[in-house]
Amino acid sequence: MEDSMTITITAFAQSPDRGRGLARDMRVRWALEEVGQPYAVRLLTFKDMKEPAHLALHPFGQIPTYEDGALVLFESGSIVFHIAERHAGLLPDDANARARAITWMFAALSTVEPPILDREIPGYTERDKPWYAERLPILEGRIRPRLDELSRRLGGAEWLDGAFSAGDLLMVTVLRRLEGSGILDDYPVLSAYIARGKDRPAYKRAFDAQRAVFAAVSSD
């Protein structure tokens, strides 16, 4: 399959998100689906990710990576940005609107995602520790100001700045990491925004493709 396509991305062979569409290859899959670009997927085990062959593509031994001929990229935000710049559909034509969309890409990954990850990671590594229950409200308290600000800014708009863009794509994937936490129950504007993102046909195709990997592993 890889030989018949130019673009190849990497993804977990066994994703720790258990098929919920939270692994970062989802962002790249979604972007490629939005712009109508076919792609192949090379699945990697955690062992594979630390082997020299993969470290040559991603120096930190993570996923996703993106290969298109001689071009190799890592970091999901950088990959989505490259896709959006190279193909129509994820960045506006107007220069100012384009700059604002790119700003929202940075905001999603640099401003909104870090406190969300600060809450999420201890759930994997510290849940059995005696201090976890006391620490959790502190971590959630750092998320809520960002959600308050984002919700006010979005208001009654459908997307962050006019038409759907790569900024929305990344922001929706970041906010999805809070699904199931109960926090989003207090933010109906953001919940509706996430739902609009998930209702896009390109999102559904990307989610189904990533979910199929988990389903295949689970059936073994």
Residue, then its C-alpha position, 0 to 999 in steps of 0.5 A: m500500500e505504501d508503494s502506491m501512495t506518496i504520503t506515509i504517516t506513522a501511528f500506534a499499532q496499539s494506541p493507549d487511547r483505546g480507539r478514542g481518536l486522541a492519539r496525535d496521528m488523528r490530527v494528521r489523518w483529519a487534515l489529510e481527509e479535509v484536503g482530500q489527500p490519500y495517505a498510507v499508515r505505517l503502524l509502530t509498536f512502542k519498541d519500534m518507536k525507539e529503534p534507529a529507523h524511526l528515530a531517524l524520522h522522529p528524534f524523540g521517538q514518538i508519533p506521528t511522522y510524515e513522509d512525502g518523498a524526500l520530505v520528513l516531518f515530525e510534530s503533529g502541529s508542524i505536519v498539519f501546518h505543512i498540509a494546510e499550506r500545501h493544499a487548499g481547504l484549511l487556511p483562508d486565501d486572505a492574508n490577514a485571515r490566514a495569519r489569524a488562522i495560523t495564530w489559532m493553531f499556535a494558541a491550541l497547542s501552546t496555550v490551551e493544550p498544556p494545562i489539559l495535558d498537565r491534568e491528563i498525564p498524572g491520570y496515567t502515572e499517578r492515579d494510585k498515589p495518595w496525593y492524586a485526589e488532592r492534586l486533581p482540583i488544582l490541575e483542573g483549576r488551571i484549565r478552567p480560565r483558558l476554557d472561560e476565555l475561549s468560550r467567551r471568544l467563540g461566543g455564538a460563532e460556528w468557528l474561531d475566525g470565519a470559516f473552518s480552518a486548521g486552527d479549529l482542527l487543532m483546537v477541537t482535537v485539544l479540547r477532545r482530551l477533556e471528554g469524559s472528565g466532566i469539565l466540558d459540562d460547564y462549557p456548552v459553547l465549547s461542547a457544541y463547538i467540539a460536536r460541530g468538528k466531530d460532525r464533519p465528514a473528514y473527521k468521521r473518516a479519520f476517526d473511523a480509520q484510526r478506530a479500525v486499527f484498535a478494533a483489529v488489535s482487539s479482535d486478535 
